């Protein structure tokens, strides 16, 4: 399995459980401070360091890091938000150890935070507040960090940048950091925007919290990595034929034909044995002229009722494994007609992917969509971007759920579908609460048609029998990996042809 993502409460429980098992809290703090210092030693040559320490255990990590850097000959100056004598517990012990070192060297052990004035050419360690801070930074603290950022002083955050909420990734006065060192497991803020961007490079350090303790936290969120879904990856029977690998169906719109073609090519590239695009007769020539290995099935007539009859005829083939509707689907039909086609697919008993137009046509009555999903036993994956999501999940239970992770989870619970909420920090949530958080999507994916390719990847994996949540998570990861291999200049047309190399890399990593 991929590594769990822990909330701040779960992480605090893991800390407490580790201490209860006999590991002193000070030992964990020393390991954390050592990890921060080691990460800095590996990335920068010796230079002056300003360590900013807060009033809690996050500050305690900073006192330890100061001592380690000093031991390696770095000039260190500690500024504390509170006098050392006001500290309690392990943080007080860490501060006393540093103060003894400073006293032996005949120099001040600390200075008030208000006197900190980092200059260009230095480094700053932000050990002010950890992931549990849920209020805006005080203005003097914000101004201090902002001055450092404006002077291009690299900031190293302990756990998360001060001002970033650990469970949501929201910023309340945080500034961008060059490096964030966190411990044991990632938190949502390391994966959700804007927190992920503010963290800079993220180093995950082992400080001695046992895996068994983490498992006791019972997290249902994971970073999206192949280990999360590789055990459900479709296998290929050497004696099989194309229908053993699944028959994927895409509904193609009559006007905006490019979207469905992108989806179909992606489904085929990810391994579906046969892919068919079902299209209005009037658009058949456009599709047939540009698709070769993809079957193009025309349906007669120019009205939604006739198309629905033609689609039902095609669905009578039991070998059809999964379907996708939405990309470019409103072209040539009215919202009511598209709703009827969506409901037809949902009633077919096949796994269904609903994207783009197939979602927005339910904006006036999303309860109809949710009730239909609930009324038929088959996997359904919804793939909205933020705008589409907000149009169909308007209720306070979703909009008020907080972080993107929690909104996606609540939407999955409400709809009964797997919800793939797209973006730079895509979240895939299942109705039972499981969620994957993705961070391998490069900025080049912000291009027209990329979402159509992603929907096709989900379809292709569903057609091969992969469970819905794992299929959606795997598709998101492959989508990002394929795009990362191309780099600048990427357009959606490139993506399907990048999938085979991504699949080879995946196979090599599993070997």
PEURGI-V498990 format. One line per field, one symbol per residue. ss: DSSP state (H for helix, E for strand, L for the rest). phi: phi as a letter, one per 30 degrees, with the letter a starting at -180 (. if undefined). psi: psi as a letter, one per 40 degrees, with the letter a starting at -180 (. if undefined). A space follows every 50 residues. Layout:
ss->???
phi->???
psi->???
This chain:
ss->LLLEELLHHHHHHHHHHHHHLLLLHHHHHHHHHHHHHHHHHHHLLLLLEE EEELLLHHHHHHHHHHHHHHHLLLLEEEEELLLHHHLLHHHHHHHHHHHH HHHHHLLLLLEEHHHLLLLLLLEEEEELLLLLLLLLLLHHHHHHHHHHHH LLLEEEEELLLLLELLLLLLELLLLLLLEEEEELLELHHHLLLLHHHHHL EEEEELLLLLHHHHHHLLLLEEELLHHHLHHHLLLLLLLLLHHHHLEEEE EELLLLHHHHHHHHHHHHHLLLLEEEEEEEHHHHHHHHHHLLLLEEEEEL LLLHHHHHHHHHHHHLLLLLLEEEELLLLLLLLLHHHHHHHHHHHHLLLL EEEEELHHHHLLLLLHHHHHHHHHHLLLLEEEELLHHHHHHHLLLHHHHL LLLHHHHHHHHHHHHLLEEEELLLLLEEELLLLLEEELLLLLHHHLLLLH HHHHHHHHHHHHHLLLLHHHHHHHHHHHHHHHHHHHLLLLLHHHHHHHHH HHHHHHHHHHL
phi->.dddccddddddddeddddddjddedddddddddddddddddcbdeaebc ccccdbdddeedddeedddddciddbbcccdbdedddbiddddddddddd dddddibddabdedddadcejcbbcccdbcdddbbddeeddedddddddd dhddccccibeejcddcbidcbjdbdcdabcbbibdceddbcddeedddi dccccdcjddeddddddhdcbbddbeddbddcddccddcdbeddcjcccb dcddbdddddddddddddddkedbbbccbeedcedddddcccdcdccdcd jbbdddddddddddddddddcabbbkdidddjbcedddedddddddddic ebccbhedcddcddbddddddddddbcadbccbddeddeddcccdddcdc djdeeddddddddddicdcccdkdbeccccedjdbcccbcddddddbejd dddddddeedddddjdedddddddddddeddddddcieidbeeddeddde ddddddddddd
psi->iiiihhidddddddddddddeehidddddddddddddddddediihihhh hhhaeadddddddddddddddeehhhhhhidiideeiiaddddddddddd ddddefiidiiideehgiiheaihhgfdiaeehfiiiidddddddddddd efhhhhhhcihhehhdedeihgeiihidhhhiiciiiddediieddddda hhhhiheehiddddddefifiihhidededeehhihhdeiadddeihhhh hhiedgeddddddddddddeehdhhhhhiiddeddddddehcehihhihi ieidddddddddddeeheehdiihidhedeheiiddddddddddddeeei hhhhibdeddeeddgdddddddddehgihhhhgiiddddddegeidddde ebiddddddddddddeihhghiadfhhhiideeiiihheehideegihed dddddddddddddeehidddddddddddddddddedaiehidddddeedd dddddddddd.
